Amino acid sequence: MTRFRRVAVTGFLPAVLALLVAVVLLGIVLRILGADPLTSLVALFDFGETPRAQANQMRSWVNGSVPLFLSGLAVSIGFRMGLFNIGVEGQYRIAGLVAAWFAATVALPAFLAIPVTIVVGMATGALYALIPAVLKVSRGVNEVITTIMLNSIVGGLIAYLLRGPFRDPALGDSASGRTAGVREEAWFPGFDNPFGWLGMDTPSRPLGGFLIVAVLVGVIVAVGLSRTRFGFNLRASGSNPEAAATSGVGASRMIVQAMLISGAIAGLVGLPQVLGDDHGYGAESFALGFGFSGIAVALLGRNHPLGIGLAAILFAFLNRSGPSLQNVNVPPSVVLIAQGVIVLSVVIVNEVLRRRLLRMEDRKAAADHPAPPQQGAPSGTAPAGASA
């Protein structure tokens, strides 16, 4: 098999085919729901009628892609190691709460407030991810079970903290739980006119500056996985643990390290909202679901930072299109259907192409190494009973 064909089958081709299959299936679903697929497709690209509305829609799109990208990166680290870290949801929720409480209560100089708060969020996410890692290497407990349970536990833990030690004293007896406001020194700066170079209007609120952090983290992960010894050990342990152990790469150590890194990146997911938009953590306002969406983003992006970035942009584009779909009488739940169809398409197309690749390699191996001639009569001697 040529190198181009192998890269196509194992790289970008599955994602492209999956998207095409998803578009066809989504068109069928829309027709079943009584909606016009073409009208719905046009509505997806409706960014509003006024320049300000279009700028606000663009801001929502870009801001929505940042937590999806970070969540997808966190999930992909576990996938590279053969781990299924479903706990990104709980890890970023508790990390966002602790980071918000820290930034609201600890006074730091302006040049330290933001980086230290980011480190606190990453450390919290990493520590929460350490729990399933330790249980796996010490007791052999499957990480899927422990991370699901920890996701459930974190809801109760956050509810307790927001009613007790982390609660804003100014709320009094209000039922809504919220931390105190983040100190202004820890507010993450944004971009006031980010789309001026496109000839667009200024959005009502600045574009989140955490986009820069997300890009930086993506570059670090890409370089770390492809250009460092740790990245090689991680990939080797994930693909063949026995061979990696023979080479001196400890599987237990790699599991712990992979889960710590995954949890640390997960700790960044909620910080754009905590430090950039809400300047605090509220039980009712904090966005949920990014951890589970990150699984789909990582699958669609083939666990590569660049692919994850493109998948996050696609999912954020679909998320912001809900109001536009409602304008053409399409229920916003179609967005969730579309994302689910995309994930299923990716899984199916990946499996079909994987089997196709294996068959092609088997045929090539058979052609390169033909079976030896059957042992029997000497060469050139006709079998007994055959006519001359």
KETI-247407 format. One record per residue (C-alpha): residue number from 0; x, y, z. Coordinates in nm, 2 decimals. Last residue first. Layout:
residues N
> num,c1,c2,c3
> NUM,X,Y,Z
...
end
This chain:
residues 388
> num,c1,c2,c3
> 387,0.21,-3.65,-2.30
> 386,-0.12,-3.76,-2.15
> 385,-0.15,-3.75,-1.77
> 384,-0.18,-4.08,-1.59
> 383,0.09,-4.01,-1.35
> 382,0.16,-3.64,-1.31
> 381,0.39,-3.48,-1.56
> 380,0.75,-3.42,-1.47
> 379,0.87,-3.07,-1.53
> 378,0.95,-3.00,-1.16
> 377,0.99,-3.32,-0.97
> 376,0.66,-3.48,-0.84
> 375,0.55,-3.38,-0.49
> 374,0.59,-3.08,-0.26
> 373,0.35,-2.80,-0.35
> 372,0.52,-2.49,-0.48
> 371,0.59,-2.22,-0.21
> 370,0.30,-1.98,-0.13
> 369,0.34,-1.63,-0.27
> 368,0.52,-1.36,-0.06
> 367,0.47,-1.02,-0.22
> 366,0.12,-1.11,-0.35
> 365,0.00,-1.26,-0.02
> 364,0.13,-0.96,0.17
> 363,-0.05,-0.72,-0.06
> 362,-0.37,-0.92,-0.02
> 361,-0.34,-0.91,0.36
> 360,-0.26,-0.54,0.35
> 359,-0.57,-0.47,0.14
> 358,-0.79,-0.68,0.37
> 357,-0.66,-0.49,0.68
> 356,-0.72,-0.15,0.52
> 355,-1.08,-0.25,0.43
> 354,-1.14,-0.36,0.79
> 353,-1.01,-0.03,0.91
> 352,-1.21,0.16,0.65
> 351,-1.54,0.00,0.77
> 350,-1.45,0.05,1.14
> 349,-1.37,0.42,1.09
> 348,-1.68,0.47,0.88
> 347,-1.90,0.33,1.15
> 346,-1.74,0.52,1.44
> 345,-1.73,0.85,1.25
> 344,-2.09,0.81,1.13
> 343,-2.21,0.74,1.48
> 342,-2.03,1.06,1.60
> 341,-2.18,1.27,1.32
> 340,-2.53,1.13,1.38
> 339,-2.50,1.23,1.74
> 338,-2.39,1.58,1.65
> 337,-2.67,1.62,1.41
> 336,-2.93,1.49,1.66
> 335,-2.80,1.73,1.92
> 334,-2.84,2.02,1.67
> 333,-3.19,1.88,1.57
> 332,-3.29,1.95,1.93
> 331,-3.32,2.31,1.82
> 330,-3.66,2.23,1.66
> 329,-3.68,2.34,1.30
> 328,-3.96,2.59,1.24
> 327,-3.75,2.81,1.00
> 326,-3.67,3.07,1.27
> 325,-3.61,2.78,1.52
> 324,-3.31,2.68,1.30
> 323,-3.15,3.02,1.34
> 322,-3.20,3.01,1.71
> 321,-3.01,2.67,1.73
> 320,-2.72,2.77,1.50
> 319,-2.48,2.85,1.78
> 318,-2.44,2.48,1.87
> 317,-2.38,2.37,1.51
> 316,-2.09,2.61,1.47
> 315,-1.95,2.51,1.80
> 314,-1.96,2.15,1.69
> 313,-1.78,2.23,1.36
> 312,-1.52,2.45,1.53
> 311,-1.45,2.18,1.79
> 310,-1.41,1.92,1.51
> 309,-1.15,2.15,1.33
> 308,-0.96,2.19,1.66
> 307,-0.97,1.82,1.73
> 306,-0.83,1.76,1.38
> 305,-0.54,1.99,1.45
> 304,-0.48,1.84,1.80
> 303,-0.49,1.48,1.67
> 302,-0.71,1.23,1.85
> 301,-0.89,1.14,1.52
> 300,-1.07,1.48,1.52
> 299,-1.41,1.32,1.50
> 298,-1.33,1.09,1.80
> 297,-1.18,1.38,2.00
> 296,-1.48,1.60,1.93
> 295,-1.73,1.33,2.03
> 294,-1.55,1.27,2.36
> 293,-1.52,1.64,2.41
> 292,-1.90,1.67,2.39
> 291,-1.91,1.46,2.71
> 290,-1.68,1.69,2.90
> 289,-1.84,2.00,2.76
> 288,-2.18,1.91,2.90
> 287,-2.23,2.18,3.16
> 286,-2.21,2.56,3.14
> 285,-2.20,2.75,3.47
> 284,-2.50,2.97,3.50
> 283,-2.72,2.79,3.76
> 282,-2.45,2.68,4.01
> 281,-2.26,3.01,3.96
> 280,-1.89,3.04,3.94
> 279,-1.73,3.38,3.91
> 278,-1.61,3.64,3.66
> 277,-1.90,3.55,3.44
> 276,-1.73,3.60,3.10
> 275,-1.35,3.59,3.10
> 274,-1.23,3.43,3.43
> 273,-1.51,3.18,3.50
> 272,-1.63,3.14,3.14
> 271,-1.29,3.09,2.99
> 270,-1.18,2.89,3.29
> 269,-1.43,2.61,3.25
> 268,-1.22,2.39,3.01
> 267,-0.88,2.46,3.17
> 266,-0.91,2.19,3.44
> 265,-0.97,1.94,3.16
> 264,-0.61,2.01,3.05
> 263,-0.49,1.92,3.39
> 262,-0.71,1.61,3.41
> 261,-0.57,1.48,3.08
> 260,-0.21,1.55,3.20
> 259,-0.27,1.37,3.53
> 258,-0.45,1.08,3.35
> 257,-0.16,1.03,3.11
> 256,0.10,1.05,3.39
> 255,-0.09,0.79,3.60
> 254,-0.13,0.55,3.31
> 253,0.23,0.60,3.20
> 252,0.36,0.51,3.54
> 251,0.14,0.20,3.56
> 250,0.25,0.09,3.21
> 249,0.62,0.11,3.29
> 248,0.82,0.17,2.97
> 247,1.13,-0.05,2.99
> 246,1.13,-0.19,2.64
> 245,0.96,-0.51,2.75
> 244,0.69,-0.29,2.91
> 243,0.64,-0.11,2.57
> 242,0.60,-0.45,2.40
> 241,0.34,-0.56,2.65
> 240,0.15,-0.23,2.64
> 239,0.11,-0.23,2.26
> 238,-0.09,0.06,2.11
> 237,-0.14,0.27,2.43
> 236,0.20,0.20,2.58
> 235,0.37,0.29,2.25
> 234,0.17,0.61,2.21
> 233,0.26,0.72,2.56
> 232,0.62,0.62,2.53
> 231,0.65,0.81,2.20
> 230,0.49,1.12,2.36
> 229,0.72,1.10,2.66
> 228,1.02,1.07,2.43
> 227,0.93,1.39,2.26
> 226,0.85,1.51,1.91
> 225,0.50,1.37,1.82
> 224,0.30,1.38,2.15
> 223,0.48,1.67,2.31
> 222,0.47,1.88,1.99
> 221,0.10,1.83,1.94
> 220,0.03,1.88,2.31
> 219,0.23,2.20,2.33
> 218,0.07,2.33,2.01
> 217,-0.28,2.26,2.14
> 216,-0.20,2.42,2.48
> 215,-0.08,2.74,2.30
> 214,-0.40,2.74,2.08
> 213,-0.62,2.71,2.39
> 212,-0.43,2.98,2.58
> 211,-0.47,3.22,2.29
> 210,-0.84,3.15,2.27
> 209,-0.86,3.24,2.64
> 208,-0.88,3.60,2.51
> 207,-1.26,3.57,2.49
> 206,-1.41,3.80,2.22
> 205,-1.52,4.13,2.38
> 204,-1.89,4.19,2.43
> 203,-2.15,4.36,2.21
> 202,-1.95,4.26,1.90
> 201,-1.77,4.52,1.69
> 200,-1.89,4.53,1.32
> 199,-1.74,4.32,1.05
> 198,-1.49,4.42,0.78
> 197,-1.30,4.10,0.82
> 196,-1.00,4.28,0.97
> 195,-1.24,4.43,1.22
> 194,-1.34,4.09,1.34
> 193,-1.16,4.09,1.68
> 192,-1.28,4.44,1.79
> 191,-1.27,4.44,2.17
> 190,-1.04,4.14,2.21
> 189,-1.04,3.98,2.56
> 188,-0.86,4.01,2.89
> 187,-0.89,3.74,3.16
> 186,-1.01,3.89,3.48
> 185,-0.77,3.79,3.76
> 184,-0.68,4.14,3.87
> 183,-1.05,4.23,3.88
> 182,-1.10,3.99,4.17
> 181,-1.34,3.71,4.08
> 180,-1.69,3.77,4.22
> 179,-1.79,3.57,4.53
> 178,-1.89,3.22,4.47
> 177,-2.24,3.13,4.37
> 176,-2.53,2.92,4.50
> 175,-2.88,3.03,4.42
> 174,-3.12,2.97,4.71
> 173,-3.06,3.32,4.85
> 172,-3.03,3.32,5.23
> 171,-2.76,3.59,5.23
> 170,-2.60,3.62,4.89
> 169,-2.33,3.87,5.01
> 168,-2.14,3.58,5.19
> 167,-2.06,3.43,4.85
> 166,-2.05,3.06,4.90
> 165,-1.72,2.86,4.89
> 164,-1.73,2.73,5.24
> 163,-2.10,2.63,5.26
> 162,-2.38,2.63,5.01
> 161,-2.16,2.65,4.71
> 160,-1.93,2.39,4.86
> 159,-2.21,2.14,4.93
> 158,-2.36,2.18,4.57
> 157,-2.01,2.13,4.43
> 156,-1.96,1.81,4.62
> 155,-2.30,1.68,4.52
> 154,-2.23,1.74,4.15
> 153,-1.88,1.61,4.19
> 152,-2.00,1.27,4.31
> 151,-2.19,1.19,3.99
> 150,-1.89,1.27,3.77
> 149,-1.68,1.06,4.02
> 148,-1.90,0.76,3.96
> 147,-1.86,0.79,3.58
> 146,-1.49,0.83,3.62
> 145,-1.46,0.53,3.84
> 144,-1.66,0.30,3.61
> 143,-1.48,0.41,3.29
> 142,-1.14,0.39,3.47
> 141,-1.18,0.01,3.52
> 140,-1.06,-0.08,3.87
> 139,-0.73,-0.28,3.86
> 138,-0.66,-0.22,4.23
> 137,-0.33,-0.03,4.24
> 136,-0.30,0.08,3.87
> 135,-0.67,0.15,3.81
> 134,-0.75,0.29,4.15
> 133,-0.45,0.53,4.13
> 132,-0.56,0.65,3.79
> 131,-0.93,0.69,3.89
> 130,-0.82,0.92,4.18
> 129,-0.55,1.11,3.98
> 128,-0.82,1.27,3.76
> 127,-0.94,1.48,4.06
> 126,-0.58,1.58,4.13
> 125,-0.53,1.68,3.76
> 124,-0.84,1.89,3.75
> 123,-0.74,2.07,4.07
> 122,-0.39,2.12,3.95
> 121,-0.51,2.27,3.62
> 120,-0.75,2.51,3.79
> 119,-0.48,2.62,4.04
> 118,-0.23,2.67,3.76
> 117,-0.48,2.89,3.57
> 116,-0.54,3.09,3.89
> 115,-0.16,3.13,3.93
> 114,-0.13,3.25,3.57
> 113,-0.42,3.51,3.60
> 112,-0.33,3.66,3.94
> 111,0.05,3.68,3.90
> 110,0.09,3.99,3.68
> 109,-0.19,4.17,3.86
> 108,-0.05,4.11,4.20
> 107,-0.23,3.86,4.41
> 106,-0.53,3.87,4.65
> 105,-0.67,3.53,4.73
> 104,-1.05,3.52,4.78
> 103,-1.21,3.56,4.44
> 102,-0.94,3.41,4.23
> 101,-0.93,3.11,4.46
> 100,-1.30,3.06,4.46
> 99,-1.32,3.08,4.09
> 98,-1.03,2.84,4.05
> 97,-1.19,2.59,4.29
> 96,-1.52,2.61,4.11
> 95,-1.37,2.58,3.76
> 94,-1.16,2.28,3.87
> 93,-1.46,2.11,4.01
> 92,-1.65,2.14,3.69
> 91,-1.35,2.07,3.47
> 90,-1.28,1.74,3.64
> 89,-1.64,1.63,3.66
> 88,-1.70,1.65,3.28
> 87,-1.35,1.52,3.20
> 86,-1.44,1.20,3.39
> 85,-1.52,1.00,3.08
> 84,-1.15,0.93,3.05
> 83,-1.14,0.62,2.83
> 82,-0.78,0.50,2.85
> 81,-0.59,0.34,2.57
> 80,-0.29,0.57,2.62
> 79,-0.37,0.78,2.31
> 78,-0.73,0.77,2.41
> 77,-0.65,0.93,2.75
> 76,-0.46,1.21,2.59
> 75,-0.75,1.25,2.34
> 74,-1.01,1.32,2.62
> 73,-0.81,1.62,2.74
> 72,-0.76,1.75,2.39
> 71,-1.13,1.72,2.32
> 70,-1.21,1.91,2.63
> 69,-0.97,2.19,2.54
> 68,-1.13,2.21,2.19
> 67,-1.48,2.21,2.32
> 66,-1.39,2.47,2.57
> 65,-1.25,2.70,2.29
> 64,-1.51,2.63,2.02
> 63,-1.79,2.81,2.20
> 62,-1.59,3.14,2.21
> 61,-1.54,3.13,1.84
> 60,-1.90,3.06,1.75
> 59,-2.04,3.31,2.01
> 58,-1.81,3.58,1.88
> 57,-1.93,3.50,1.52
> 56,-2.29,3.53,1.63
> 55,-2.22,3.86,1.81
> 54,-2.05,3.99,1.49
> 53,-2.35,3.89,1.28
> 52,-2.59,4.05,1.53
> 51,-2.39,4.38,1.52
> 50,-2.39,4.38,1.13
> 49,-2.77,4.33,1.13
> 48,-2.97,4.04,0.98
> 47,-2.83,3.75,1.17
> 46,-2.57,3.48,1.13
> 45,-2.77,3.25,0.90
> 44,-2.54,2.98,0.79
> 43,-2.73,2.70,0.96
> 42,-3.05,2.85,0.82
> 41,-2.94,2.76,0.47
> 40,-2.90,2.39,0.57
> 39,-3.25,2.40,0.73
> 38,-3.40,2.54,0.40
> 37,-3.22,2.26,0.20
> 36,-3.34,1.99,0.44
> 35,-3.71,2.10,0.44
> 34,-3.86,2.01,0.77
> 33,-4.14,1.74,0.82
> 32,-3.96,1.56,1.10
> 31,-3.90,1.26,0.86
> 30,-3.74,1.51,0.61
> 29,-3.51,1.64,0.88
> 28,-3.41,1.29,0.97
> 27,-3.33,1.20,0.60
> 26,-3.13,1.52,0.56
> 25,-2.94,1.43,0.88
> 24,-2.86,1.09,0.73
> 23,-2.72,1.25,0.41
> 22,-2.52,1.51,0.60
> 21,-2.38,1.24,0.84
> 20,-2.26,1.03,0.55
> 19,-2.08,1.33,0.41
> 18,-1.93,1.41,0.75
> 17,-1.82,1.05,0.80
> 16,-1.66,1.04,0.46
> 15,-1.45,1.35,0.54
> 14,-1.36,1.22,0.89
> 13,-1.26,0.88,0.76
> 12,-1.05,1.03,0.48
> 11,-0.84,1.25,0.70
> 10,-0.61,1.00,0.86
> 9,-0.61,0.62,0.86
> 8,-0.74,0.56,0.50
> 7,-0.58,0.87,0.35
> 6,-0.25,0.82,0.53
> 5,-0.24,0.46,0.41
> 4,-0.32,0.56,0.06
> 3,-0.06,0.83,0.05
> 2,0.21,0.59,0.19
> 1,0.13,0.34,-0.09
> 0,0.00,0.00,0.00
end
